Amino acid sequence: MEPLKHECGVAMVRLLKPLSYYEKKYGTWMYGLNKLYLLMEKQHNRGQEGAGLACVKMQAAPGEEFMFRQRGLGSGAIQEIFGNVHKEFNGFTSEQLHDADFSARYVPFAGEIYMGHLRYSTTGKSGLSYVHPFLRRNNWRAKNLCICANFNMTNVPEIFDVIAVKGQHPRMVSDTYILLEQLGHRLDRESERCFEEAKAKGPELYAKLFDGVDKDTEAFNLVSAAFKMPKDTDEQKAARKQAIADGTLVATQVPFDTMQCCYEGLKIAQSMVGKSNPNAASDLGVAILNLMAGIKGAWLNVKINLPGVKDEAKAAYFEAEGKKIYDDAEAIARKLYDEILESL
């Protein structure tokens, strides 16, 4: 690995708590913005050509901007871009700027993620369009991308030719811009995959779970009918015993299938956390809680029926696989719930 010398400087701040926490503890929600300024000033010598910063607002509603950027040229670019950020606050009252919830929703650059870059070019190209961060915008939140970097790619022309032949039309010949487009292309495909998967599997799982209601009733009726069978003769006792065992097996299989369906739904929800509309985060959290409740309830029904499953191999399978589903699901649900709670 090459040692760092006088290349570009990068800085990033990710706030893990809501802006109201920083307003209460430090007297201002601008804690993250101020930290970014200090981090960039400490690398001032790396920003002799320009500097830029970007901010992502996690709680913006549809129709509101959620990504912001400032860039400047020259050795005084840090002061320039932060000065321009503070000019954005001029249209708000002091009371509004000290209202963290209001600021998180309406004030530019009042966000949870900050990124800064100090440009020290080694390519000979200059101008504001080459100052990081670079943005790739889209109406789908999960398809937006903002990057800054400290590297040189020596094969930019070759990569440019390859992607141009495929039909892409990059608007700039730059290593970071090429990387932005390549990452963005894959990000688009992954976002579409997650959306299509959820769209396709959601109704399918709903139908299976809804069908499980009738199957559970049928299984209960099977067991109830078996216990009502006559037991006067040895033949009747044997037939009754077999019918009870058969009914209990079905009564165990149905809730086990329910566990599997809920677990599959939980995995779909996992793929959507952080990629769906943040204003529906609570709805996603409730879905996760409901899916976990379904798994817990179904696991109780599996456990209570297990002693009656006479097929030892199937009983062992239900026990081992059921516990694995339960343990994995509980860990996933707890982690996702905490992530969603932190984002609110």
N, C-alpha and C positions, 0 to 999 in steps of 0.2 A: 504494500500500500504506500502511495506517495505521501510524504509529509505535507501538512497544510502550510502554505506560505502566505503570500499576499493575494489570495483569491477572494471571491465574493463572500460576504457574511450573510448568515441566515439566522432567524429567530422565530420562535413560535410559542404562543401561550394558549393553553386550553383550560378554560374555567370549568371546574367540575361541580360548582354549585350555582344556584340562580343568582342573578345580579342583585337581588334584594339582600342576599347574605353579605355581599361586599359593601353595599351601601350602609348596612347596619354596623358592620365590624370596622370599616375603614372610613366611613363618612362619605363615600362616593362609590358608585357602580363602576367608575373608570379605572378600577384597580388593574384589570387586565391590560387596558390600553396604556396605562402609565408604566406597567412592567415591560411592555413591548418597547416603549421609548427608551427605557434604561438599558435593555438588552441590545438595542441597536446602537445607542450612543457608545457603549463599551466596545463596539466594533467599528467605530467611526472611520478609522484608518482604512477599512476595507471598502468604504463607500465613496471613493473620490470621484466617480463618474455619475452616480445617481443612487436613488433609494426608492423603495416602494413598500406599501403595506396593504393588507387586505383584511377584511373582517367578515365573519359569517354570523348571521342572526338566526338562532335556532327556532325562535318562537314566532316568526312572522306568519301572518295569515295569507292565504291566496289573494293575489292582487297587490301585495306589498313587497317591496324590495327586501332581499335577505342577504345579498352579497355586495360589499362595498370595497372600493379600491382607491388609493391615491398613489401617484408616482411623481417624482421630480428629478431634475438633472442638476449636476454640479455637487461640489463638496458641501454645500449647505442644504442638500436635499432633505435630510432628516428633519431639520427645523421647518422646512417648507411644507412637507407632507403632513406633519402633525399640526402645524398651524392651519392648514386647509381643513383638517378634520375638525378642529375646534371652531372654525368658522361655520361649519354645518350646524353647530349648536346655537348659533345666534338667534335663530327663529323661535327658540323655546324659552319659557320663563324659568327662573331659578327654581321655583316650586316644581315645575315639570321635570327639570333635570335632576332633582333630588327624589323623584318618584321612580324607583327602579323598575316597577312593573310597567309604568307608562313608557319609560325610556326603552325597555326591552322590546316594546311593541312598535314604537313610532320614531324613535330617535336614530338617525344614521350612525353607524359605527358603534352602536350599543349592542354588542354581541358576546358570544361565548368563546369564539375561536378567533385568534389573531395571528397573522403571519407577516413577517418583515424580511426584507432583502436589501442588501447593500451591494451595489454593482461595482466590480473591479474587472473590467473586460480584459480578456486575453485573446479575443478573436479579431479585434480591430474594428468591429461594427459598433456604431454608437447611435444615440437618439432615444427619445422617450419610448418608442415602440419596442425597444430591446430591454427596457427596464422591467424587472420582475416585481411582483408576481404576475403571471399570465393567467387569464381567465378563459374558460370555455363555458358558455352559457346555454341553458336549455329551459323550457317551461316545466320540465319534470325536475323536481328538486334533486333527486338522486342522480341525475345525469350531469349536474354542474360540477366543474372541476377548477381548482385554483392551485397552482404550483409555483414554487420558486426553487432554484437549485444552485449548486456550486460544482460544476463539472464541465468537461469538454468532450464532445463526441467527434471523433476524427472522420467518421464515415457518413456525415450528414447528407452529402450529395447522393450517395448510393441509396440510403434509406428513403430520401425524397423521391428518387426515381421509382423505387419499388411501390410505394404507396400511391404515387401518381398514376402508375399503370393500372392499379386496381380501381381507379375511379375517384380517389380522394383529390381534393383541391386545396392543399395547404396555402394559406395566405402569406406565409413568411418562410424564408429559408434560414432556420435557426435551430440549434440543437434542442433547446428547451421547448420551443414551439412544436417541433417534430415529436418530442416526447409527450407533450400535452395532447396532441392529436391521437397518438397511438394509445395512450392510456385512456383517453376519452372514448375512443372507439370501443375498447373492451369494456369500459364502464357502461356504455350504452347497451351493449349486448347482455351484460350481466343483469342490468336493471330490467330489461325486457324479459329475460329468462325468469327472474323472480316473479314478475307481474303475471306472466302467462302461466307459470306453475301454480300460483295461488288462485288464479282465475279458473283454471281447469280442475284442480284438486278440491277446491272449496265445496262446490256443489256435489261432487262425488262423495266426499266425506259426510256431508250433511245427509245425503240419501242413505248412506250406510248406517249412520247413527239413528236416523229416523226409523229405518227398517229394523234396527236393533230393539226398538221399543216393542214391536209386535213379536219378534223372536223371543224376547225375554218373557213376555206373557205366555207364549206357547210353551216355553221351557217350564215355567211355573205350573202350567196346567198339566204337563206331562208328569211331573213329579207328584203333584197332588193326586192325579188319577192313579198313579202307581201305588201310592200308599193306601188307596181305597180298595185295591184289588183284594179278592178273597184269599185267605190263608189257612183254610181248613185242612187241606191235604198237602203232602210233600210236593206234589207237582205244582199246586197253586202257590205254595211258599217259594218254590224255585223260580216260577214265572214272575211272581211279585218282586222278588229280590233282583232279578235281572232287569225288570222294568224300572225299578228305582235307580239301579246303577246306570242304565241308559239315560234316564231322565236327568240324573245328577250330572252326567257328563255333558249333556247339552246345556244344562243350567250353569255349568262352569265355562264352557266354550263361549257362550254369548257375552258375558262381561269381559272375558279375556279379549275377545274381538273388539269390544268397546274401548278397552285400554289401548290397543294398537291404533285404532282410529283417532283417538284423542291425542296420542303421542305423535302421530303423523301430522295432525293439525297444529300441534305445538311447534313442530319443526318448521312448518310453513310460517307460523307467526314469528319464529326466530329469524327467518330470512327477511322479514319485513321491518323489524325494529331498526330504526335509524334510516330507513329508506322510504318510508311512507310519509303521508302528510303529518307533520308534528302536531297539528291541531286535533288530530284523531288519535294521539298517543294514548289517552286515557281509555278510549274504546279498545285499542289493541291490548292494553293492560287487562281490561275486564275479560276480553276473550281468552287471554292466557290463564287468568284465574279460573274461568269456567272450564277450560280444557283440563287444568290440573285437578279441579274438583271432580270432573268426570272420571279421571284416572284413579283418584283416591276412592271414589264410591264404587267403581267397578272392581278395584283390587279387594275391597272388603267382601264383595259378593264372591269373588274367586276364592278367597281364603276360607269363607264359611262353608263353601261347597267342597273344598279339596278333600276332607276326610271321607266323603262319600264317593270319590272317584276311585274305583277299584282297579283300573288299569294303571299300574305303578309307573310305567314309562310316561304316560300322558300326565299323570299327577306330578311327576318330577319336572316335566317340561313346563307345565303351568306355573309351578312354584318358582323355578329358576328364571324363566323368561319374564314372568310377571314382576318379580322383584327387580330385575334389571330395568324393565321399562319404568317402574315406579321410581327407582333411585335416580335414573338418568333424567326423567321428566321433572322430578322435584328440584334437582340441581339447575336444570335449564330454566324452569319457571321462576325460581328464586332470583337467579342472575338477571333475567329479562325484566322482572318486576322492579328490581332495584335500579336497573338502568333507566327504565321509563320514569320511575319516581324521581330520580335525580334530574331528569330532563324537564320536569314540570316546574 
